[in-house]
Amino acid sequence: MTSYATSTVRADMGELRRLRSLLPPELQSWVTVEAATDVTPPLITSEELGKDQVEIQVDLAKWEGLALDQRNLMFWHEVGRIQNDTIPRDGWEMAALAIGLGGAIGELWVQDGLLLILALALCSFSGWRLYRRNNPQKTLVEDIDADERAIAIATRFGYTLPNAYKSLGSALKTLIEQTPKKRKRDQYIKRLDALKKSAAKAKDRVRSSEPRPAY
């Protein structure tokens, strides 16, 4: 008799294979999809493993709480981030900030003014870079752009434009309801507002392109 754990593992592997099949052909050779292994991972995220290798990581426990169409659009959102080249990278900024702080403390001790100025300049520049990389407004713009990409990818995989918008919108609504952290929830709300505006514009474009009846 198949155990519950074995069935769960098989279901998880099947979902990962299904998600890999949703990768656009041009990404299949260098983007992989795996189960997240962190203690408290986000629902879905991407990590650059090397110069030409990106891994999409999915928290399968949370993933099960979404309907199939919602999963597809959230997955394509992540694919859109990869296509837009906006996935986070392990940059040099944190290392530079640590070196700068260490250098500043050391130069205070030996009282070398020039090296102290250089160390403080390194701290300032790396701190500014970290702020820019983690700026909420910049992240929101990138997420909205990735949502637009997700809609476009969905139409490549057979979704109608209205159904693509509906599926992504319902996924965002579900995440808003399930997200306890206000900052993250607000980001989902702003994305949903932007998606509604985009859907309205798309609907207007379709209406304007329809042939008018002849009288």
Secondary structure as UniProt FT lines:
FT   HELIX           4..21
FT   HELIX           25..27
FT   TURN            28..30
FT   STRAND          31..35
FT   STRAND          44..50
FT   TURN            51..52
FT   STRAND          53..58
FT   HELIX           60..63
FT   TURN            64..65
FT   HELIX           68..83
FT   TURN            84..85
FT   HELIX           93..110
FT   HELIX           113..133
FT   HELIX           136..156
FT   TURN            157..158
FT   HELIX           161..178
FT   HELIX           182..209
//
